[in-house]
């Protein structure tokens, strides 16, 4: 059964100097397994983003970190959450000691067609038709059962994104019901920031070390993160995980290496 949407959860014991931020937008709760694993020996904060605008989520994350963590923190963002953490690190550099981007989306528009083509190629014809239909519905002004549509969209993405998952697509879905209004409100602005170059220009204001952890099977191309950010950031590294899809923590062949890579950055 779904639980009421809250602003954050904590794992381990205070102080909380590590925070993990979910993707989506609107997929609150999906980083819980990562938070639980990392909390062995440390306190971990899991912000749950509820704001329905990009600027609202930036401010929401800032307030959560200031109120419940001990800045500067190690900020770990997954997928959309990687972008959100990157924006917060640029806007509020005093809050972030290190930035870990897990399976971030490409930072430039020129990589988007490759991402979409890879996903569609991995789905069968019925799944491709459903993917495209849901995508149009979610981007439109109104659709019935939008949250259910977003949940199904996530299930199809999991099929395309995973290399050798330990869990099924349904097991890997968020622990809190997907929020379609959050997805639509936030992603519309985020996509425009990428198209215009505003997203990448924020790198000029990032002061902390940045580490990107990416699977080699992830449809989001690793070069879409490495190439743009390595040109803009003074302290940037990419860790590429072999035989790994979009969610490293569910990948049978990469899970251990993922946690080892993150663990090295938390020392």
Buried (B, 14 or more C-beta within 10 A) or exposed (E): EEEEBEBBBBBBEEEBBBBBBBBBBBBBBBBBBBBBBBBEEBBBBBBBBBBBBBEBBBBBBBEBBEEBBEBBBBBBBBBBBBBBBBBBBBBBBEBBBBBBBBBBBBBBBEBBEBBBEBBBEBBEEEBBEBBEEBBEBBEEEEBEEBBBBBBBBBBBBBBBBBBBBEBEBEEBBBBBBBBBEBBBBBBEBBBEBBEEEEBBEBBEEBBBBBBBBBBBBBBBBBBBBBBBBBEBBEEBBBBBBEBBBBBBBBBBBBBEBBBEBBEEBBE
